[in-house]
Amino acid sequence: MELIQCCCDAGDKVRAREIAEQGLKQCRDDLTDIFIFLLQDAKACSEEVRYKKFYASAKRRKMVDIVRVDEVLEQ
């Protein structure tokens, strides 16, 4: 998550998105923060199909705290 945040802080949203998506494929730990980033990014870019895809994937995964995801997205 630190690398994703670093890219965001540097203004490189595209690279941050690429790193987050790669994290989904390779990470075996808690994916909650990665999904939160990707869902917020999809929402900010008005990409409804991408948003729905990530949300459905987050709901299916065991390593995602979907309650926390919902709380963050409601803000």
C-alpha positions in Angstrom: 0.0 0.0 0.0 2.9 2.3 0.7 4.0 2.2 -2.9 0.5 2.9 -4.2 0.3 5.9 -1.8 3.7 7.1 -3.0 2.6 7.0 -6.6 -0.6 8.9 -5.7 1.3 11.5 -3.8 3.6 12.0 -6.8 0.5 12.4 -9.1 1.0 9.2 -11.0 -2.5 7.7 -10.6 -2.0 5.4 -13.6 1.1 3.7 -12.0 -0.7 3.5 -8.7 -3.6 1.7 -10.4 -1.2 -0.7 -12.1 0.5 -1.6 -8.8 -2.8 -2.1 -7.0 -4.1 -4.4 -9.8 -0.8 -6.3 -9.7 -1.3 -6.6 -5.9 -4.6 -8.2 -6.3 -3.0 -10.9 -8.4 0.0 -11.6 -6.3 -0.8 -10.6 -2.7 -2.0 -13.4 -0.3 -2.6 -11.1 2.7 -5.3 -8.7 3.6 -6.5 -7.0 0.3 -9.0 -4.6 1.9 -6.9 -1.5 1.4 -6.1 -2.4 -2.2 -9.8 -2.9 -3.0 -10.6 0.4 -1.3 -8.1 2.2 -3.5 -9.3 0.6 -6.7 -13.0 1.2 -5.9 -12.4 4.8 -5.0 -10.3 5.3 -8.2 -13.0 3.7 -10.4 -15.6 5.9 -8.8 -13.5 9.0 -9.2 -13.0 8.1 -12.9 -16.7 7.4 -13.4 -15.9 3.9 -14.5 -19.1 2.1 -13.4 -18.3 -1.3 -15.0 -14.8 -1.4 -13.4 -16.3 -0.4 -10.1 -18.9 -3.2 -10.2 -16.2 -5.7 -11.2 -14.0 -4.8 -8.3 -16.8 -4.6 -5.8 -18.1 -8.1 -6.8 -14.5 -9.4 -6.5 -14.1 -7.9 -3.1 -17.2 -9.5 -1.8 -16.1 -13.0 -3.0 -12.6 -12.8 -1.4 -11.9 -14.1 2.1 -9.0 -11.7 2.7 -11.2 -8.6 2.3 -13.1 -6.9 5.2 -16.2 -6.0 3.1 -17.7 -4.1 6.1 -14.7 -1.8 6.2 -14.9 -1.4 2.4 -18.5 -0.4 2.6 -17.8 2.1 5.5 -15.1 3.8 3.6 -17.1 4.0 0.4 -20.1 5.5 2.2 -18.0 8.5 3.3 
